[in-house]
């Protein structure tokens, strides 16, 4: 039997395969854990026929964590795709160039020093993370800006890496004098431990994605033109700096909304666009949806591995992702 090798270049087929893999991982997450929930019981519980314990485990513990992890992975992947597009640098990632670190410092200051009612915390923390990430991005952008030329993409990446290291040092200074209980939370956040495991955190992240995913797809053709180079983009009549700023703000918002509930997770935004481009090519309209689904799947899988396959205490999803992402980053760096 002859197999058409081009079938895997069809983005719709690949999208279905990725969704199927994600569905399997969701089922695994639903059934495996400290309290085993057989899949027939999970289905019965979803249909409203489970015991009170089964309902608590499924609806209060596992499903919120599953959805938060998927949504955050999607946001990080889309943020990475945007950053790689506007910088024309395949090493760009919100966790590498300082965006996540800026969000982290803001969250740490807010959590440690601002008295806030617990009911409002989940809604305010994405806003606080966005402000911190935006402040960090503005500084990096201004330092990378050259008069008469605009933003230098390579300079943007290098400055971002350096600024990220500086912010990590500042984070250590901030938490060194804080209360022990609060330091434990920040430490978990820094390691990429998914902590926002409640339905309210889903409501905090969904509006960002609901607006920014369609907006980015609307801007997909602009990203295609930017990838052709500065001279061609300007020659085609594009206001290059305006488009870069709008897309950069979108990337900042996506990354901040994700890390505010999952902690400091890097490399999802690096790997997902690379995988998507390898599968369906470089056209933004095709690879961005694939990258979004890939990001959700990768973070969900990493969290499943860290929580269930690494015993006895498990590992944060951020560490699992880094164990895969760091060698991948080095590989790309050497290849390019």
Residue pairs with C-beta under 8 A, 6 or more apart in sequence:
7 13
8 14
8 279
9 279
9 280
9 281
11 279
11 280
11 286
11 287
11 289
11 290
14 279
14 280
14 290
15 289
15 290
15 293
18 290
18 293
18 294
18 297
19 293
21 297
22 70
22 293
22 296
22 297
22 300
25 297
25 300
25 301
25 304
26 66
26 300
27 39
27 42
28 304
29 62
29 65
29 66
29 300
29 303
29 304
30 37
30 39
30 42
30 58
30 62
30 63
30 66
31 37
31 38
31 39
31 42
32 304
32 308
33 57
33 61
33 62
33 307
33 308
35 53
35 57
37 45
37 54
37 57
37 58
37 62
41 50
41 54
42 54
42 58
44 50
44 54
45 51
45 54
45 55
45 58
45 59
46 58
50 58
60 198
61 197
64 197
64 198
64 199
64 201
64 202
65 194
65 197
65 303
66 300
67 202
68 194
68 196
68 197
68 201
68 202
68 205
68 261
68 262
69 194
69 262
69 296
69 299
69 300
69 303
69 317
70 296
70 297
70 299
70 300
71 202
71 205
71 206
71 209
71 258
71 296
72 194
72 205
72 257
72 258
72 259
72 261
72 262
72 265
72 299
73 258
73 268
73 272
73 295
73 296
73 297
73 298
73 299
73 300
74 209
74 213
74 292
74 293
74 295
74 296
75 205
75 208
75 209
75 212
75 254
75 255
75 257
75 258
75 295
76 94
76 95
76 254
76 255
76 258
76 259
76 265
76 268
76 269
76 272
76 295
76 299
77 268
77 269
77 272
77 273
77 291
77 292
77 294
77 295
77 296
77 298
78 212
78 213
78 216
78 251
78 254
78 288
78 291
78 292
78 295
79 94
79 99
79 250
79 251
79 252
79 254
79 255
79 258
79 269
80 92
80 93
80 94
80 251
80 268
80 269
80 270
80 272
80 273
80 291
80 295
81 216
81 269
81 272
81 273
81 276
81 284
81 287
81 288
81 291
81 292
82 216
82 223
82 247
82 248
82 250
82 251
82 254
83 92
83 93
83 94
83 97
83 248
83 251
83 269
84 90
84 91
84 92
84 273
85 223
85 226
85 227
85 247
85 284
86 153
86 223
86 226
86 243
86 244
86 247
86 248
86 251
87 153
87 154
87 156
87 157
88 153
88 226
88 227
88 229
89 153
89 154
89 156
89 157
90 273
90 274
90 332
90 336
91 157
91 270
91 329
91 332
91 333
91 336
92 157
92 269
92 270
93 266
93 267
93 268
93 269
93 270
93 329
94 100
94 133
94 251
94 252
94 254
94 255
94 259
94 266
94 269
95 164
95 255
95 259
95 264
95 265
95 266
95 267
95 268
95 269
95 270
96 157
96 160
96 161
96 164
96 266
96 267
96 270
96 329
97 140
97 156
97 157
97 160
97 161
97 163
97 164
98 136
98 137
98 140
98 159
98 160
98 161
98 163
98 164
98 167
99 133
99 136
99 137
99 160
99 251
99 252
99 255
99 256
100 133
100 164
100 255
100 259
100 264
100 265
100 266
101 136
101 163
101 164
101 167
101 168
101 171
101 264
102 132
102 133
102 134
102 135
102 136
102 137
102 167
103 129
103 130
103 132
103 133
103 136
103 255
103 256
103 259
103 260
104 129
104 132
104 167
104 171
104 189
104 190
104 259
104 264
105 132
105 136
105 167
105 170
105 171
105 174
106 128
106 129
106 131
106 132
106 133
106 135
107 125
107 128
107 129
107 132
107 189
107 260
108 171
108 174
108 175
108 186
108 189
109 174
110 116
110 124
110 125
110 128
111 125
111 182
111 185
111 186
112 174
112 175
112 178
112 179
112 182
112 186
116 124
122 196
122 198
122 200
122 201
122 203
122 204
122 261
123 200
123 203
123 204
125 204
125 260
125 261
126 204
126 205
126 208
126 256
126 257
126 260
126 261
128 260
129 256
129 257
129 259
129 260
130 252
130 253
130 256
130 257
130 260
132 256
133 252
133 253
133 255
133 256
134 249
134 252
134 256
136 163
136 167
137 248
137 249
137 252
139 163
140 156
140 159
140 160
140 163
141 151
141 156
141 245
141 248
143 155
143 159
144 151
144 152
144 153
144 155
144 156
144 159
145 151
145 152
146 152
146 155
150 230
150 240
150 241
150 244
151 241
151 244
171 186
171 190
175 182
175 183
175 186
175 187
178 186
185 195
188 195
188 263
188 316
189 195
189 263
189 264
190 263
190 264
191 263
191 264
191 316
191 318
191 319
192 262
192 263
192 264
192 265
192 266
192 316
192 317
192 318
192 319
192 321
192 322
193 263
193 316
193 317
193 318
194 261
194 262
194 263
194 303
194 316
194 317
195 261
195 262
195 263
196 204
196 260
196 261
196 262
201 261
204 257
204 260
204 261
205 257
205 258
205 260
205 261
208 253
208 254
208 257
209 254
209 257
212 250
212 253
212 254
213 292
215 250
216 247
216 250
216 288
217 285
217 288
217 289
219 243
219 246
219 247
219 250
220 284
220 285
220 288
221 284
221 285
222 238
222 243
222 247
223 247
223 284
224 283
224 284
224 285
225 232
225 233
225 236
225 238
226 233
226 238
226 240
226 243
226 244
227 282
230 240
233 240
234 240
255 269
258 265
259 265
262 299
262 317
262 318
263 316
263 318
264 318
265 299
265 317
265 318
265 321
266 318
266 321
266 322
266 325
267 321
267 322
267 324
267 325
267 326
267 328
267 329
268 295
268 298
268 299
268 321
268 325
269 295
270 325
270 328
270 329
270 332
271 294
271 298
271 324
271 325
271 328
272 291
272 292
272 294
272 295
272 298
273 287
273 291
274 328
274 332
275 290
275 291
275 294
276 287
276 288
276 290
276 291
276 294
277 287
277 291
279 287
279 290
280 286
280 287
280 290
281 287
298 321
299 317
299 321
302 317
302 320
302 321
302 324
303 317
303 320
305 315
305 320
306 314
306 315
306 316
306 317
306 319
306 320
307 314
308 314
310 320
